[in-house]
Amino acid sequence: MTELQTTIHRSLGFVIAVLFATVPALSACGGTPGGGASSPPSATHSLVSSAPLWAAPGAGALPTKTTAALQQALDSRVAAGNLAGVSAAVVSAAGTWSGAAGVDGAGTRLTPDSALWIASVTKTFTAAEVLLLSSRGLVDLDRPLSDYVDVPFDTKGATVRQVLAMRSGFPNTTIQSDYKSLGADLTREWTVAETIPQGVSGTSPGGTPEYNNVNYKLLGELIAKVTKQSLAQAIRADLLDPAGLHRTWVQTAETPTPPLSVGTNPPGAKLVDPAGPYLPSRSVASATSSAGGMAGDAADVARWGYLLYGGHVIDTALVKQMEADPQEEPTRGLYALGTMLTTDDHGTTMVGHPGGGPEWPCSAIMMVWTGKPAVAVAVLTPQPAD
């Protein structure tokens, strides 16, 4: 198990432990393949033609005993000094819950609907949109990415599928680790061209995955090019509105609405703009763009995970492609198409994506237990991961 996988289990395990200890329904019913409605509650419209894998999210709250135990779990971690603040949410066929404890980087008390920069959880939206465009015949996953967008370096024929899977061999960017550049002007709007390598080559595509934000920045360019819309317009129309996600935003084209959670600067870096409208700042959100620029609250993130991997917002055939043929990425474990896969202590598969980390002013994790029944969990904290 990689260090990142260990972090996922440590961050999410307490939520699942409470759920299965207090909700008998979670171990006895719900979420059978093909057993759900064809669209989620409150969705404006559905893009799904096949039967979802799981039942629609429960319309009500989880039992009081469960919600009290979940809230106590958050409170105890803050009281013990493990976290200054945390918000979390659960979505299942048996019901939903969201809660918060502690404070953000500015000392403001968190609420369940406090919005946070969700960092690389953004990649699940970008990947889902590319898969959706492939189903419409607008993108061929096995054609070179350079057939769709101009790339300022030799791609060596890397396909769209290889880019999605972090197997492009593209040269990596340095802008994310260049805190001096990002922090010099937190109100700066970066373009994709300013944040990716120019005129250099990577390695041949198709090898071992290497986690690299350049892949997903270029996929964002692909989305805009083939849809003839902005990235934000495409994702809003195709994914956010159909999923009923009202507190998720594609920054910086969209501006988060309060309450907002101000992040905590990692040591030696200035990345948070507490007075600005974007999370954690316009500079960081625009520099990470379609690889990590989105923001949302825990309830929306958990709902997204459940609806996405349950086949409620894109066809189940596309979901299966997102999870297929995962390869071992040295620092992150099994990686497929915008999706990390791991297992719990009982061997049940979990799918989803983490965001942030020790070098960023937040940590966000969205994972879905794909057993029967399925349970989606999001844990967000406005501080770097330990």
C-alpha positions, 0 to 999 in steps of 0.5 A: 500500500502506498503512502497515499493509499494509507492516507486515504484509509486513515482519512476515510476509514472512521466514517465507514466504520461508523456507518457499518456499525450503526446502519444495519441497512447498509449491510443488508439492502440497497444499491443492487445493479440495475435497481435504481432510478435512471436519473438522480433526484433534483437533476435537471436532465439525464445523460444516461441511457443505460440502467445505473449500477446502484439505486439513486441516493436516499432522499432522507437523512441517515438514522439519528444514531448514525449522524450523531456518531459521525459528527462525534468522530469529526469532533473528536479528531479536532479535539485531539488536535489531529485536524484544525478543521474538517468537513465530511459527507456520506451519500448512499441509498440508505440516506445522506449526511454531512457535518463539520468541526473546527475552523479553517485557516482564518479561524472561521468555524466550518459548517457542513456547506463550507466550500473548499478547493477540491484540487485534484478531485477535479480530474474526475470531472475532466475525465468524465467529460472526455469519456462523455465526448467520446460517446458522442463521437467527438473524441476518439480515445485512441487517436493522438491528443495532438489531433485535437489540440496544439501541444508545444512539445513533442507528444510522440503520438500519445493518445487521449486514452494514454493522457487520461491514464497518466501514461503519456510520457509527457514532460512534467510541469514545474509551476505547481512546485514553484511557490514563488511564482504562484505566490508572487501575485495571488490575483494573477490569472494563469493560462494553460500555455504559461503552466506547461513545458515548452519545446521539450520532450518526455518519454515514450507513451504507454509505459508506467503511469506518472502522475502529471498535471500537464495531462489534465490541463491539455485534456481541458483544452481538448474539451473546449476545442471539441465542444466549442465552449469554455471548460466551465460551460461544458462541465456545467451543462454536461455534469454539474447541472444533471447531477444537481451539484449546486455548490460545485464550481469550475474556477475561475470562470465560476465564482464560489459562493459563501460560506467559503473555507480559507485554506492554510498555507503550507510551510514556506509558501504563500498560496492562500488569498483570504480576501479573494473570491477564489479558493485558495486563490485566483493564482492557484485555481487558474494555474491548476485549471482542469487538473485541479482548479475546482471548488465545492463542499463535502456534500456535493463532492460525495454526491458526485462520487456516488452518481458518477461511479453509480452510472447516474450521470454518464453511462455505465459503459463509460464508468467501466472504462474509467475503472478499467485496466488500472496500472500501478503509479509509483506514488499513488497506487492503481490509476485508471482513467482519472480514477484511483482504485484501492481496497479496504481491509475486507477487500472491497474495491474503492474508487475515486480521487484525492486532492491536495496534499502536504505541499498544498493548502488543503486536503480533499478525498472522495472515494466510493465503496463499490460493494453492495450497497455502495457508499460514497464518502468525502472528507475535506480539510482546509490544511495540508495533508500530514 
